[in-house]
Amino acid sequence: MAVVMYADGACRGNPGPASIGVLILEKESVDLQRLKEGTLPVLYAQGTAIGVSTNNVAEYLSLIEGLSRLRSLGLKEARVLMDSQLVIRQMAGDYKVKHPNLKPLYEKAQRLASGLTLEFCHISRDKNVLADYLANKALDGA
């Protein structure tokens, strides 16, 4: 079954307090109200504060969490949707990873992606509202 994975990193300041949000669904959705109500069919949803970080590190950590969860759920195919053009382009091989702090995160994400059938797609922030909500909720301590 191909699923949709939304991932997002949030950071207040850069660097600053940061968090990640990951959501795995059977199909694409931007229905924030249903997520808040608990009526959206979700395979996995998690928001986690990660301490002080940069935005790009938070984005990579959200991807790593999502890929780890795909594996633990036994899912082999997914559309990976993120609003981080940098992470999506690096994972797709369009951009090189130059920053030394991102290289080990990129390598870990590549290892987790190995053997999976993934389509990496850059989406606008308004299409990533669910993962953004989870990340910001974690950042607010809710």
VMD Tcl script that draws the C-alpha trace (Angstrom):
set ca {
  {0.00 0.00 0.00}
  {1.41 3.41 -0.96}
  {0.79 5.96 1.78}
  {1.42 9.67 2.21}
  {3.92 10.92 4.74}
  {3.96 14.56 5.74}
  {7.00 15.81 7.66}
  {7.90 19.23 8.97}
  {10.42 20.88 11.24}
  {9.58 23.99 13.23}
  {12.05 26.42 14.69}
  {11.54 29.68 16.55}
  {14.70 31.53 15.76}
  {17.41 29.95 13.68}
  {18.82 28.37 15.75}
  {16.16 28.31 18.42}
  {13.65 26.07 20.17}
  {12.67 23.42 17.64}
  {10.33 20.51 17.05}
  {9.26 18.02 14.41}
  {5.89 16.88 13.14}
  {5.23 13.67 11.22}
  {1.94 12.36 9.89}
  {1.34 9.20 7.87}
  {-2.02 8.84 6.13}
  {-3.53 6.50 3.57}
  {-4.23 9.47 1.29}
  {-3.43 13.18 1.02}
  {-5.32 15.59 3.24}
  {-5.17 19.17 4.47}
  {-8.15 18.77 6.81}
  {-6.76 20.28 10.00}
  {-10.16 20.28 11.69}
  {-10.51 16.51 11.31}
  {-6.98 16.02 12.67}
  {-7.81 18.16 15.72}
  {-11.09 16.28 16.24}
  {-9.38 12.91 15.93}
  {-11.64 11.88 13.03}
  {-8.97 11.83 10.31}
  {-7.87 8.23 9.63}
  {-4.22 8.35 10.69}
  {-1.62 5.59 10.52}
  {0.84 7.64 12.59}
  {0.93 11.17 14.00}
  {3.60 12.63 16.23}
  {4.90 16.02 17.24}
  {8.08 16.14 19.32}
  {10.15 18.98 20.75}
  {13.83 18.44 19.93}
  {15.52 21.22 21.93}
  {17.52 23.98 20.30}
  {18.24 23.42 16.63}
  {18.33 25.04 13.22}
  {15.42 24.83 10.84}
  {17.24 22.58 8.35}
  {18.28 20.13 11.07}
  {14.67 20.04 12.33}
  {13.44 19.34 8.80}
  {15.89 16.44 8.43}
  {14.99 15.04 11.84}
  {11.30 15.07 10.87}
  {12.14 13.13 7.70}
  {14.24 10.63 9.66}
  {11.41 10.09 12.17}
  {8.94 9.58 9.34}
  {11.15 7.13 7.45}
  {11.81 5.21 10.67}
  {8.08 5.00 11.32}
  {7.37 3.81 7.77}
  {9.82 0.96 8.34}
  {8.43 0.06 11.77}
  {4.91 -0.05 10.32}
  {6.13 -2.35 7.54}
  {5.22 0.15 4.82}
  {7.29 -0.14 1.65}
  {5.92 2.70 -0.53}
  {5.16 6.32 0.25}
  {4.85 9.80 -1.15}
  {7.01 11.97 1.09}
  {5.62 15.50 1.22}
  {7.59 18.33 2.81}
  {7.71 22.09 2.47}
  {11.51 22.08 2.75}
  {12.74 22.44 -0.79}
  {16.32 21.91 0.42}
  {15.64 18.51 2.02}
  {13.45 17.28 -0.85}
  {15.97 18.34 -3.50}
  {18.88 16.82 -1.56}
  {17.05 13.52 -1.06}
  {16.10 13.43 -4.74}
  {19.76 14.03 -5.69}
  {19.11 17.42 -7.29}
  {21.15 19.35 -4.68}
  {24.42 18.37 -3.05}
  {24.67 18.32 0.73}
  {27.38 20.84 1.54}
  {26.75 21.80 5.17}
  {28.75 19.53 7.52}
  {25.92 19.44 10.11}
  {23.48 18.12 7.52}
  {25.69 15.42 5.96}
  {25.22 12.81 8.73}
  {21.46 13.49 8.80}
  {21.26 13.14 5.03}
  {23.24 9.89 5.18}
  {20.95 8.50 7.87}
  {17.86 9.47 5.85}
  {19.36 7.80 2.77}
  {19.99 4.59 4.74}
  {16.40 4.60 6.02}
  {15.08 5.26 2.51}
  {17.11 2.42 1.04}
  {14.90 -0.44 -0.12}
  {11.73 1.64 0.06}
  {9.86 3.02 -2.93}
  {9.60 6.72 -2.20}
  {8.46 9.72 -4.18}
  {9.88 12.92 -2.69}
  {7.61 15.91 -3.36}
  {8.05 19.53 -2.40}
  {4.75 21.11 -1.35}
  {3.79 24.61 -0.29}
  {3.45 25.39 3.42}
  {-0.34 25.57 3.14}
  {-0.36 21.96 1.91}
  {1.79 20.85 4.87}
  {-0.53 22.30 7.51}
  {-1.04 18.98 9.34}
  {2.62 18.23 10.04}
  {3.19 21.90 10.79}
  {0.36 21.79 13.33}
  {1.88 18.76 15.07}
  {5.33 20.38 15.17}
  {4.04 23.67 16.52}
  {1.82 21.95 19.06}
  {4.91 20.15 20.38}
  {6.88 23.37 20.38}
  {4.14 25.07 22.42}
  {4.29 22.20 24.92}
  {0.68 21.12 24.35}
}
mol new
graphics top color blue
foreach p $ca { graphics top sphere $p radius 0.5 }
foreach p [lrange $ca 0 end-1] q [lrange $ca 1 end] { graphics top cylinder $p $q radius 0.2 }
display resetview
